[in-house]
Amino acid sequence: MNKEDKIKIIHLMPDSSCYDGTIALFDSDKQCENIYFAYLRRKETIPSFIKSTKVILVHNKKDILKRLSSIEPINGIIVHYLDNPNAEALFALKKLYPEAKVIWCAWGGDFYPAINYPLYDQETQQMLLKKRGRRFTIDFLLKPYKNRFWNWAIPLVDYCSPVLPDEYPYLLQIKGFRAKQILYSYSSAETMDFLTQKVQNIQLGGNVLIGNSATPTNNHLDIFKRIAGEQLPGKLIVPLSYGEPWYKHAVVEKGKLLFGACFCPVFDIMPKEDYYHLISSCGTVIFNHYRQQAMGNSNVMLYLGARVYLSEKSSAYPYYKAMGIHVYSFEKDFAKYKFSKLEAEKVLENREKMNKNIYNKEKLVHILNGVLQVLAK
């Protein structure tokens, strides 16, 4: 490939708040030319999360293929989250561009249910079993992976970046997976600028942030059982703006029963700054995911100075610990610290570690260069 040739990349992603930062990052490098596609649900015409006007909104693979030609050279296809629509699109695109290298940025929800990995705490597991019996539970867990296109797409992937590097061995359990590991990050320069500019003026409140979505992997009911009877320092802020409607209903019903007026579910999709303002009212965060999840929320709250509880079963817990960041085990540490504020010196230490390892623009550019190098070969 000549130096003057541009690296042409097709991006596939569901409607997600991650996309705007990704677009800004790739567009910042003048050596690549990007085509961005984002899926909307069948009846939707306006995205809920994406703000960029550079994104081509589609409903199916036919919408994507109409915009493309087999004549134009494509160096790479980057799949940001391999759900069924993106898997079907990837399968079609590889027929159109057989030489294009494929990178899968694996978020977690697109592969954990396909491997032998425990996702649910006791109360949540019981709720799933009662929903419609064991058959429903199995169907619910495997729903994304019973689609033939997802299975066909796996061998097409050349490179893969899970959210956390230590998750790569889990991906090797997937039948047909052959991709080499590569690094990618969804940290955005916009978030970095916001945090560094605003953090000095933010004083965290006494509320408690619980979970990040209306999905059973949050294990909300198990958190509720653990903290019921405790003296709450404020309100329980529980984001439920996306996920499974039936699960959202179950969480709200249980939350109101146990905590009354202190239970504050969040249903609306909010602008990022408004959302940050809301969660900055929380001095304590409880994420009881058994897998890596809600990393964006965890990163922001750690930077702002919250005491963040994670399940020890999540790969996020040793990830932060290895960097020297102060995070706490929900299983072992909650009984000791409960809703107490994180000490000022630990807040500063966390911020220093995150500036070095996560919110680092130079590191972000280095990661981008690594992606472009493999696509340019």
C-alpha positions in Angstrom: 0.0 0.0 0.0 1.4 3.4 -1.0 1.8 6.1 1.6 -0.5 8.4 -0.3 -3.3 5.8 -0.4 -6.0 6.2 2.2 -7.1 3.4 4.4 -10.8 2.8 3.7 -12.8 1.4 6.5 -16.4 0.3 7.0 -17.7 0.6 10.5 -20.7 -1.4 11.8 -22.4 -0.5 15.1 -25.7 -0.5 16.9 -27.1 2.9 18.0 -24.7 3.6 20.9 -23.2 6.5 22.8 -19.8 5.1 22.1 -20.1 5.9 18.4 -19.5 9.6 18.5 -16.2 9.2 20.3 -15.2 6.5 17.8 -16.0 8.8 14.8 -14.0 11.7 16.3 -11.0 9.4 16.8 -10.9 7.8 13.4 -11.7 11.1 11.6 -8.8 12.8 13.4 -6.4 10.7 11.3 -6.3 12.0 7.8 -4.8 8.8 6.4 -8.1 6.9 6.7 -11.5 7.3 5.0 -14.4 6.0 7.0 -17.9 4.9 6.2 -20.1 4.6 9.3 -23.2 2.5 9.5 -25.5 2.3 12.6 -28.5 0.1 13.0 -31.9 1.4 14.1 -34.8 -0.7 15.2 -37.4 -1.5 12.6 -39.7 1.4 13.2 -37.1 4.0 14.4 -36.0 6.8 12.2 -34.0 8.8 14.7 -31.1 7.4 16.8 -31.4 7.5 20.6 -27.7 7.9 21.3 -25.7 8.8 18.2 -25.4 12.6 17.6 -23.0 12.6 14.6 -24.5 13.4 11.2 -21.7 11.4 9.5 -23.4 8.1 10.4 -25.6 6.4 7.8 -28.6 5.0 9.6 -29.8 1.6 8.4 -32.4 -1.1 9.3 -30.9 -4.1 7.5 -28.0 -5.3 5.4 -29.8 -4.3 2.2 -29.7 -0.7 3.3 -25.9 -1.1 3.7 -25.3 -2.8 0.4 -27.3 -0.1 -1.5 -24.7 2.4 -0.3 -21.6 0.5 -1.4 -20.0 -0.8 -4.6 -17.7 -3.8 -5.1 -15.6 -1.5 -7.3 -14.4 0.7 -4.4 -11.5 -0.8 -2.5 -12.1 -1.4 1.2 -9.2 -2.2 3.5 -11.1 -3.0 6.7 -14.4 -3.8 8.3 -14.7 -2.9 11.9 -17.6 -4.5 13.8 -18.3 -2.6 17.0 -20.4 -5.1 18.8 -21.2 -8.4 17.0 -25.0 -8.7 17.3 -27.2 -10.6 14.8 -27.7 -7.6 12.4 -24.0 -6.8 12.3 -23.1 -10.5 11.8 -25.5 -10.7 8.9 -24.1 -7.5 7.4 -20.5 -8.7 7.9 -21.2 -12.0 6.1 -22.6 -10.1 3.1 -19.7 -7.5 3.1 -17.0 -10.2 3.1 -18.6 -11.5 -0.1 -18.4 -8.0 -1.6 -14.9 -7.3 -0.2 -13.1 -10.6 0.3 -9.7 -9.0 0.8 -10.9 -6.7 3.6 -9.5 -7.4 7.0 -12.1 -7.7 9.8 -11.7 -6.3 13.3 -14.3 -7.2 16.0 -14.5 -4.9 19.0 -16.1 -7.2 21.4 -18.1 -5.4 24.1 -19.1 -8.4 26.2 -22.8 -8.7 25.6 -22.0 -10.0 22.2 -19.9 -13.0 23.4 -20.3 -13.8 27.1 -23.6 -15.7 26.8 -21.9 -17.9 24.1 -19.3 -19.3 26.4 -19.4 -21.2 29.6 -19.3 -18.2 32.0 -21.6 -17.6 35.0 -23.6 -14.3 34.6 -26.2 -14.4 37.3 -26.4 -14.1 41.1 -28.8 -16.2 43.1 -31.9 -13.9 43.2 -31.6 -13.0 39.5 -31.1 -16.6 38.6 -34.3 -17.6 40.5 -36.2 -14.8 38.8 -35.1 -16.0 35.3 -36.1 -19.6 36.2 -39.6 -18.4 37.4 -40.1 -16.2 34.3 -41.1 -19.1 32.1 -39.2 -22.1 33.4 -35.8 -23.5 32.5 -36.6 -23.5 28.7 -37.1 -19.8 28.7 -33.9 -19.2 30.6 -31.9 -21.3 28.2 -33.5 -19.5 25.2 -32.9 -16.1 26.8 -29.2 -16.8 27.4 -28.6 -18.2 24.0 -30.9 -15.9 21.9 -28.2 -13.9 20.2 -26.2 -17.0 19.3 -28.8 -19.3 17.8 -28.7 -17.1 14.7 -26.7 -18.8 11.9 -25.1 -15.6 10.7 -23.5 -15.0 14.1 -21.9 -18.4 13.9 -20.9 -17.9 10.3 -19.4 -14.5 11.1 -17.0 -15.7 13.8 -14.4 -17.4 11.4 -14.4 -14.2 9.3 -12.8 -12.1 12.0 -9.1 -11.5 11.6 -8.4 -9.4 14.7 -10.4 -9.0 17.9 -10.3 -6.5 20.8 -12.3 -7.2 23.9 -12.9 -4.3 26.2 -10.4 -5.7 28.6 -7.2 -7.5 27.3 -7.6 -10.3 29.8 -11.0 -11.3 28.2 -9.2 -12.6 25.1 -8.9 -16.2 26.5 -12.7 -16.3 26.9 -13.1 -15.6 23.2 -10.9 -18.6 22.4 -13.7 -20.8 23.7 -16.0 -19.8 20.8 -16.2 -22.4 18.1 -14.5 -21.2 14.9 -12.8 -18.2 16.5 -9.3 -17.6 15.0 -8.7 -13.9 15.4 -5.5 -12.4 16.7 -5.7 -10.0 19.6 -5.5 -6.3 19.0 -6.0 -3.3 21.3 -8.8 -0.8 21.0 -10.4 1.7 23.4 -13.7 3.5 23.5 -12.3 6.3 25.8 -13.0 9.5 24.0 -11.2 12.8 24.0 -14.5 14.5 24.6 -15.0 12.6 27.9 -11.4 13.3 28.9 -11.8 17.1 28.3 -15.1 17.1 30.2 -13.7 15.4 33.2 -10.5 17.4 33.5 -12.5 20.7 33.0 -15.4 19.9 35.4 -13.9 17.7 38.0 -12.5 20.4 40.2 -16.0 21.9 40.6 -17.8 18.6 41.3 -18.7 17.6 44.9 -20.2 14.1 44.9 -23.5 13.8 46.7 -24.9 11.1 49.0 -26.9 9.2 46.5 -26.1 5.6 45.4 -25.7 4.6 41.8 -26.9 1.0 41.1 -26.4 -0.8 37.8 -26.3 0.7 34.3 -29.2 -0.8 32.4 -32.3 -2.9 32.4 -30.5 -6.2 31.7 -30.4 -9.2 34.1 -26.6 -9.2 34.1 -26.8 -6.2 36.4 -28.1 -8.6 39.2 -30.2 -5.8 40.6 -32.3 -8.0 42.9 -29.2 -9.4 44.6 -28.0 -5.8 45.3 -31.4 -4.9 46.7 -31.4 -7.9 49.0 -27.9 -7.1 50.3 -28.6 -3.4 51.1 -32.2 -3.7 52.3 -32.3 -2.8 55.9 -29.2 -0.5 55.7 -29.4 3.1 56.5 -29.4 4.7 53.1 -27.4 7.9 52.7 -29.7 9.3 50.0 -31.6 8.1 47.0 -30.9 5.0 44.9 -30.3 6.1 41.3 -31.0 3.1 39.1 -30.5 3.7 35.3 -33.0 1.6 33.3 -33.1 3.5 30.0 -32.4 0.5 27.8 -32.6 -3.3 28.0 -35.4 -5.8 28.5 -38.8 -4.2 29.2 -40.0 -7.2 31.4 -36.9 -7.0 33.4 -37.2 -3.3 33.9 -40.7 -3.8 35.3 -39.5 -6.5 37.7 -36.7 -4.2 39.0 -39.0 -1.3 39.5 -41.6 -3.4 41.3 -39.0 -4.8 43.7 -37.2 -1.5 44.2 -40.4 0.4 45.1 -41.5 -2.4 47.4 -38.2 -2.4 49.3 -37.1 1.3 49.3 -40.2 3.4 48.6 -39.5 7.0 47.8 -35.7 6.4 48.0 -35.9 4.3 44.9 -35.4 6.5 41.8 -35.3 4.6 38.5 -34.1 6.5 35.4 -36.0 5.7 32.2 -35.1 8.5 29.9 -32.1 8.6 27.6 -30.2 11.7 28.6 -27.6 14.0 27.0 -24.2 13.0 28.3 -23.6 16.1 30.4 -27.0 15.8 32.0 -26.3 12.1 32.8 -22.9 13.0 34.3 -24.6 15.6 36.4 -27.1 13.1 37.6 -24.6 10.4 38.6 -22.3 13.0 40.2 -25.0 13.1 42.9 -23.8 9.6 43.9 -20.8 9.1 46.2 -21.3 5.3 46.1 -21.6 3.0 43.1 -22.6 -0.7 43.2 -22.1 -2.7 40.0 -22.8 -6.4 40.6 -22.0 -7.6 37.1 -20.4 -11.0 37.0 -18.8 -10.0 33.7 -17.1 -6.9 32.4 -19.9 -4.3 31.9 -20.6 -0.6 32.5 -16.9 0.3 32.1 -17.7 3.8 30.9 -19.8 4.4 34.0 -17.1 2.8 36.2 -14.3 4.9 34.7 -16.2 8.2 35.1 -17.3 7.5 38.7 -13.8 6.4 39.7 -12.4 9.6 38.2 -15.0 11.7 40.0 -14.1 10.2 43.3 -16.9 7.7 44.2 -16.4 4.5 46.2 -17.0 1.9 43.5 -18.1 -1.7 44.4 -17.7 -4.4 41.8 -18.2 -8.1 42.0 -15.0 -10.0 42.3 -16.3 -12.3 39.7 -16.1 -9.6 37.1 -12.8 -9.3 35.0 -13.1 -5.6 35.6 -12.2 -6.0 39.3 -8.7 -7.4 38.8 -8.2 -5.1 35.8 -8.5 -2.0 38.1 -6.6 -3.6 40.9 -3.7 -4.4 38.6 -3.4 -0.7 37.9 -3.4 0.2 41.5 -6.9 1.8 41.4 -8.9 1.7 44.6 -12.1 -0.4 43.8 -14.0 -2.5 46.3 -15.4 -6.0 46.4 -19.1 -6.0 46.8 -18.9 -9.5 48.2 -16.2 -8.7 50.9 -15.9 -5.0 51.4 -19.4 -3.7 51.5 -20.0 -4.9 55.1 -17.0 -2.8 56.2 -17.3 0.4 54.2 -21.0 0.4 53.2 -21.9 4.0 52.0 -18.9 5.8 53.4 -17.1 8.3 51.2 -13.9 7.4 49.5 -10.9 9.1 51.3 -9.6 12.2 49.6 -6.1 10.8 49.1 -7.5 7.7 47.4 -9.6 9.9 45.1 -6.4 11.6 43.9 -4.5 8.4 43.6 -7.3 6.9 41.4 -7.4 10.0 39.2 -3.6 9.9 38.7 -3.7 6.2 37.8 -6.6 6.8 35.3 -4.9 9.8 33.7 -1.9 7.5 33.0 -3.7 4.3 31.9 -7.3 5.2 30.7 -7.9 8.9 30.1 -4.7 9.4 28.1 -4.9 11.0 24.7 -1.5 9.9 23.6 -2.3 6.3 24.4 -5.6 6.7 22.5 -3.7 7.8 19.4 -1.2 4.9 19.8 -4.1 2.5 19.9 -5.6 4.0 16.7 -2.2 3.7 14.9 -2.0 0.1 15.9 -5.5 -0.6 14.3 -4.5 1.3 11.1 -1.2 -0.5 10.8 -2.9 -4.0 10.6 -5.4 -2.7 8.1 -2.8 -1.2 5.9 -0.7 -4.4 5.5 
